[in-house]
Amino acid sequence: MTVVALEDNRDGIDDGLGELEQLCEAVHIIEHPAWRGAAQALGALFTPTPLWAAYCYSPALARVLRERIDVSSFDVAHVEHLRAAHFATALGRLPRVLDAVDCITALQRQMMARSESLKGRVLAWEEWSKLRRFEPRAYRPYDRIAVTSEFDAAELSQLSHELPPLSVIPNGVDLDYFQPTATESERDVLVFSGKMSYRANEDAALFLAREIFPKVQARRPNARLYIVGSNPAPSVQALATENITV
């Protein structure tokens, strides 16, 4: 396996990089500072390219892909997420599988509906209007698309009838291995865990705290909610109350 990826913050990746290099034939990490991604996203505001894709545009990564394909023999290219879908043209005739994870157009539509500020709604609307055209167009060069739910497969199918075959591959968790440890636990405690700077997780935490948790408290007044994850957005931090810990 050969890994080619972008990095926008070199701090803290060296330990993990060493472990990855032991597992792979080759690892190519392309420097892509956050300022460059932000500048590219800003430049794409008045173009048909959504910010999701513009941020990760990298001629350097495309060049490395073409070079590796010229000198090595590969069975398949596995491309991760819409952010990297536009690199399909650098993969030559190699069979291509895109792990899309979600239908990003549908995700953006949900964000647009729940945005609390006019600025947020306008930005989400602009992204959604671009994504509903860009996403199916970016996926057509692939031989197969993988998503994690039937919902996302249905949403992608509605965007275009000319997409490659879709496969639904749920998140893989070994429930036999990941069993609760035999430790004493509190009653009536809920935990939501995720990278809390990620917009979809922020949206989920807000919905859980505002729409679902009050219904839980109505039946179990002593219930507590813990929202656990790195870099929670200000809207998530503001959820903290006597019964909600962020």
C-alpha positions in Angstrom: 0.0 0.0 0.0 1.2 3.5 -0.9 -0.4 6.5 0.9 -0.5 10.0 -0.6 -2.0 12.7 1.6 -2.1 16.4 2.4 -1.2 17.8 5.8 -1.9 21.3 7.0 -0.3 21.1 10.4 3.0 19.3 10.8 3.0 19.5 14.6 2.2 16.2 16.3 2.1 13.9 13.2 5.6 12.5 13.3 4.9 9.7 15.7 1.9 8.5 13.8 3.8 8.9 10.5 6.5 6.6 11.7 3.9 3.9 12.5 2.2 4.4 9.1 5.5 4.0 7.3 6.1 0.6 8.9 2.8 -0.6 7.5 3.2 0.8 3.9 5.5 0.4 1.0 5.7 4.2 0.7 4.1 7.3 2.3 4.1 10.7 0.6 2.9 13.6 2.8 2.4 16.8 0.8 2.6 20.1 2.8 -0.6 22.1 2.4 -0.6 24.9 5.0 -4.0 26.1 6.2 -3.4 29.6 4.8 -3.1 28.2 1.3 -6.3 26.2 1.7 -8.1 29.2 3.0 -6.8 31.4 0.2 -8.0 28.8 -2.4 -11.4 28.6 -0.7 -11.7 32.4 -0.7 -10.8 32.5 -4.4 -13.5 29.9 -5.2 -16.4 31.9 -3.7 -17.5 33.2 -7.1 -16.8 30.1 -9.0 -18.7 26.8 -9.4 -16.2 25.0 -7.1 -17.5 24.4 -3.5 -15.2 25.3 -0.6 -15.0 21.6 0.3 -13.0 20.9 -2.8 -11.2 24.2 -3.3 -9.5 24.0 0.1 -7.8 20.7 -0.8 -6.8 21.6 -4.4 -3.1 20.7 -4.7 -1.0 20.5 -8.0 1.8 19.0 -5.9 -0.3 16.1 -4.8 -1.6 15.5 -8.3 2.0 15.5 -9.6 3.0 12.9 -7.0 0.1 10.7 -8.0 1.1 10.8 -11.7 4.7 10.1 -10.9 3.9 7.1 -8.7 1.6 5.6 -11.3 4.3 5.9 -14.0 6.9 4.0 -12.0 4.8 1.5 -9.9 2.1 -1.1 -10.5 -1.1 -0.7 -8.5 -4.3 -2.7 -8.4 -6.7 0.1 -7.4 -6.8 3.7 -6.2 -8.8 4.3 -3.0 -9.7 8.0 -2.8 -11.1 9.4 0.4 -14.0 11.9 0.5 -15.3 14.6 -1.8 -12.4 16.8 -0.9 -10.1 14.6 -2.9 -12.5 13.5 -5.6 -11.1 15.9 -8.2 -7.7 14.0 -8.1 -9.4 11.4 -10.3 -7.8 12.9 -13.5 -4.3 12.3 -12.0 -4.9 8.5 -11.6 -4.7 7.6 -15.3 -6.4 4.3 -16.2 -6.1 2.9 -12.7 -9.4 1.4 -11.3 -10.8 4.0 -8.9 -12.9 3.6 -5.8 -14.2 6.7 -4.0 -15.0 6.4 -0.3 -17.5 9.3 -0.2 -18.6 8.5 3.4 -21.6 10.8 3.2 -23.7 12.6 0.5 -22.1 16.0 1.2 -24.9 17.8 -0.6 -27.5 16.3 1.8 -25.2 17.1 4.7 -24.9 20.7 3.6 -28.7 21.0 3.2 -29.2 19.9 6.8 -26.6 22.5 8.0 -28.4 25.2 6.0 -31.7 24.4 7.6 -30.3 24.5 11.1 -27.9 27.4 10.8 -28.7 30.1 13.5 -27.2 33.1 11.7 -27.9 34.9 8.4 -24.3 34.7 7.5 -24.2 30.9 8.2 -27.4 30.3 6.1 -26.1 32.3 3.2 -22.7 30.5 3.2 -24.5 27.1 3.6 -26.9 28.0 0.7 -24.0 28.9 -1.6 -22.2 25.6 -0.8 -25.3 23.6 -1.2 -26.2 25.2 -4.6 -22.6 24.4 -5.8 -22.5 20.9 -4.3 -25.6 19.5 -5.9 -24.0 20.0 -9.3 -20.3 19.5 -8.4 -20.7 16.3 -6.3 -22.2 14.0 -9.0 -19.9 15.5 -11.6 -16.8 14.8 -9.5 -17.9 11.2 -8.8 -18.6 10.1 -12.4 -14.9 9.3 -13.2 -14.9 6.6 -10.5 -15.6 2.9 -11.0 -17.5 2.5 -7.6 -18.7 4.8 -4.8 -18.9 3.7 -1.2 -21.1 5.4 1.5 -21.9 4.5 5.0 -25.7 4.5 5.0 -28.7 3.7 2.8 -29.8 7.3 3.3 -26.6 8.7 1.7 -26.9 6.2 -1.2 -30.5 7.4 -1.8 -29.5 11.0 -1.7 -26.7 10.5 -4.1 -28.9 8.6 -6.5 -31.4 11.5 -6.5 -28.6 13.9 -7.6 -27.8 12.0 -10.7 -28.8 8.7 -12.5 -25.4 8.6 -14.2 -23.3 7.8 -11.1 -21.1 4.7 -10.8 -22.4 1.7 -8.8 -23.0 2.6 -5.1 -22.0 0.3 -2.2 -23.2 0.9 1.3 -20.5 -0.1 3.8 -21.5 0.7 7.4 -19.0 2.0 9.9 -17.1 -1.1 11.1 -17.1 -1.6 14.8 -16.3 -5.0 16.3 -19.0 -5.2 19.0 -17.5 -8.4 20.5 -14.2 -6.7 21.1 -15.4 -3.3 22.1 -17.4 -4.4 25.2 -18.0 -2.2 28.2 -15.4 -2.7 30.9 -16.5 -4.0 34.3 -16.4 -0.6 36.0 -18.9 1.1 38.2 -20.9 3.6 36.2 -23.4 6.4 36.9 -27.1 6.0 36.2 -28.9 8.2 33.8 -25.8 9.5 32.1 -25.6 10.1 28.3 -22.3 10.7 26.4 -21.9 12.2 23.0 -18.4 11.8 21.7 -16.8 13.2 18.5 -14.5 15.8 17.0 -16.5 18.8 18.1 -14.9 21.2 15.7 -16.5 19.2 12.8 -19.6 21.0 11.7 -21.8 17.9 11.4 -20.9 16.9 15.0 -21.6 20.4 16.2 -25.1 20.2 14.5 -25.7 16.8 16.1 -24.7 18.0 19.6 -27.0 21.0 19.3 -29.9 18.8 18.2 -29.3 16.3 21.0 -29.1 18.9 23.7 -32.0 21.1 22.6 -34.5 18.6 21.1 -33.8 15.2 22.6 -32.3 15.7 26.1 -35.2 17.7 27.4 -37.5 14.7 26.6 -35.1 12.5 28.5 -35.1 14.8 31.5 -38.9 14.9 31.5 -38.9 11.2 32.3 -35.6 11.1 34.3 -35.0 14.5 36.0 -31.6 13.5 37.3 -30.2 12.7 33.8 -26.9 14.2 32.8 -25.4 14.8 29.3 -21.7 14.9 28.6 -20.5 16.3 25.2 -16.9 15.1 24.8 -14.5 16.0 22.0 -11.7 18.3 20.8 -12.2 22.0 20.0 -15.9 22.5 20.7 -17.5 25.4 18.8 -18.8 28.4 20.8 -22.4 27.2 20.1 -21.6 23.9 21.7 -19.7 25.4 24.7 -22.8 27.6 25.3 -24.8 24.4 25.9 -23.2 23.9 29.3 -25.7 23.9 32.2 -26.1 22.2 35.5 -27.1 19.0 33.7 -24.9 19.3 30.5 -21.1 19.2 30.7 -19.1 20.1 27.6 
